[in-house]
Amino acid sequence: MEQLPAGLVLDGELLAWDPEAGRLSFEGLQRRAAARSRSAATLAARLPAYY
């Protein structure tokens, strides 16, 4: 596996789709985040490590 460069920063965005409304749902995203309240550090710790 190739090593990732030092200082690499990944950026992303989460979206929640409401199939009933046929559009994105900010409220759905808030509900999901509240139900699984985890810190960014906890989520990052679960990512695979590349050494």
Sine and cosine of phi, psi and omega as CSV:
sin_phi,cos_phi,sin_psi,cos_psi,sin_omega,cos_omega
0.00,0.00,0.65,-0.76,-0.01,-1.00
-0.96,0.26,0.61,-0.79,0.02,-1.00
-0.99,0.14,0.66,-0.75,0.04,-1.00
-0.97,0.23,0.56,-0.83,-0.02,-1.00
-0.92,0.40,0.56,-0.83,0.04,-1.00
-0.88,0.48,0.63,-0.78,0.03,-1.00
0.99,0.16,0.13,0.99,0.00,-1.00
-0.89,0.47,0.71,-0.70,0.06,-1.00
-0.85,-0.53,0.81,-0.58,0.05,-1.00
-0.97,-0.25,0.64,-0.77,0.00,-1.00
-0.79,-0.61,0.55,-0.83,0.01,-1.00
-0.36,-0.93,0.07,-1.00,-0.01,-1.00
-0.62,-0.79,0.67,-0.74,0.06,-1.00
-0.99,-0.16,0.61,-0.79,0.03,-1.00
-0.76,-0.65,0.53,-0.85,0.09,-1.00
-0.86,-0.51,0.80,-0.59,-0.01,-1.00
-0.99,-0.14,0.74,-0.67,0.08,-1.00
-0.98,-0.19,0.98,-0.21,-0.06,-1.00
-0.91,0.42,-0.48,0.88,0.01,-1.00
-0.94,0.34,-0.63,0.77,-0.01,-1.00
-1.00,0.05,-0.31,0.95,-0.01,-1.00
0.94,0.35,0.56,0.83,-0.01,-1.00
-0.43,-0.90,0.12,-0.99,0.07,-1.00
-0.94,0.35,0.51,-0.86,-0.06,-1.00
-0.78,-0.63,0.97,-0.23,0.08,-1.00
-0.90,0.43,-0.61,0.79,0.01,-1.00
-0.89,0.45,-0.64,0.77,0.04,-1.00
-0.89,0.45,-0.62,0.79,0.03,-1.00
-0.92,0.40,-0.65,0.76,0.04,-1.00
-0.89,0.45,-0.68,0.73,0.03,-1.00
-0.88,0.47,-0.68,0.73,-0.01,-1.00
-0.90,0.43,-0.68,0.73,0.00,-1.00
-0.90,0.43,-0.65,0.76,-0.01,-1.00
-0.93,0.38,-0.58,0.81,-0.02,-1.00
-0.94,0.34,-0.47,0.88,-0.03,-1.00
-0.83,-0.56,0.77,0.64,-0.09,-1.00
-0.87,0.49,0.95,-0.30,0.04,-1.00
-0.74,-0.67,0.57,-0.82,0.01,-1.00
-0.98,0.18,0.34,-0.94,0.04,-1.00
-0.87,0.50,-0.61,0.79,0.01,-1.00
-0.90,0.44,-0.64,0.77,0.02,-1.00
-0.91,0.42,-0.70,0.72,0.02,-1.00
-0.91,0.42,-0.66,0.75,0.00,-1.00
-0.90,0.44,-0.58,0.81,0.00,-1.00
-0.90,0.43,-0.37,0.93,-0.02,-1.00
-1.00,0.04,-0.18,0.98,0.03,-1.00
-0.94,0.33,0.52,-0.86,0.04,-1.00
-0.90,0.44,0.64,-0.77,0.01,-1.00
-1.00,0.01,0.69,-0.73,0.05,-1.00
-0.91,-0.42,0.95,-0.32,0.02,-1.00
-0.85,-0.53,0.00,0.00,0.00,0.00
